Each structure stands twice: as C-alpha cells, then as structure tokens.
Amino acid sequence: MMKPPPIPTGLRGRCPRCGEGHLFRGFLAVRPRCEACGLDYSGFDSADGPAFFVMSIVGLIVVGTALWLEIAYEPPIWVHALVAVTLSVGLSLAMVRPLKGLLIALQFDNKAEEGRFKP
C-alpha cells in the first residue's frame, strides 16, 4: 500500500498512514486510533501550532481587508467592526481543523511523534 501524501491527507483530516480513517472524533479532538489501519494517534501533538498559523493568516487577511475597506470606501467604524469580527471568527473556525490535521500528518511523515526520540 502506498503512503498518502501528507498535505492533502492532513487538510482532509484523514489518517496520515492509510489516508482512509478519520483523524478527528469531534471538531478538534483527535481519535485514540485510526478505525481503518489501527495507527495509534496518542503520540501526536500539534500543541499551539494550528492556533499560531491561524492567528497569523487571519490577522493578515483582516488587517489587509480593513485597510482596503478604509481606503476604498471610508465606512463608519461599525462596518469595520462587523467585517473584522465576521472574518476573524469565520476564518478561524474554517482553518483551525485542517491546519491541525496538516501538522499531525507532517509529524507522521517526518517521524516526529512524541517519544520517538527518547534515549
């Protein structure tokens, strides 16, 4: 069986070894193991990586949109607030799960599971 590519597999939230089983049991909770191949997920930990990338990407998008909006239309402050809150919450919720799956898949691909390098 060929190993699936880590980027699309992680972004889809699939098992990094077989590409078939689901990685998540809830919105962000990682399953204990793959239901298809039995890979133990307990050694994987994305920590704060997804949050860092989400904050960085969403921050750039929100600030860029606010600058463009101000220069192009000069709207009242409530429009800025509405756009910023909507973009921040929507993009954050849309991006955090795929990025967490991606980081876990890249950990597997690079053999960086927790405890693998203990002496």
DALIN-V28461 format. One record per pair of residues at least 24 apart in sequence whose ideal C-beta (glycine too) atoms are under 8 Angstrom apart, sorted by the first residue. I is the first residue (numbers start at 1). J is the second residue. Records with the same first field share a line. If there is no record, write none. Layout:
I->J + J
This chain:
3->109
6->102 + 105 + 106 + 108 + 109
7->102 + 105 + 106
9->101 + 105
10->98 + 101 + 102 + 103 + 104 + 105 + 106
11->98 + 101 + 102
12->98 + 101
13->97 + 98 + 101
14->101
15->39
16->104 + 105 + 107 + 108 + 109
17->108
23->101 + 104
24->97 + 101
27->97
28->96 + 97 + 100
30->104
41->104
43->113 + 114 + 115 + 116
44->104 + 107 + 108 + 113 + 114
45->107 + 114
46->100 + 103 + 104 + 107
49->99 + 100 + 103
50->96 + 99 + 100 + 103
51->96
53->95 + 99
54->91 + 92 + 95 + 96 + 99
55->92
57->91 + 95
58->87 + 88 + 91 + 92 + 95
61->87 + 91
62->87 + 88 + 91
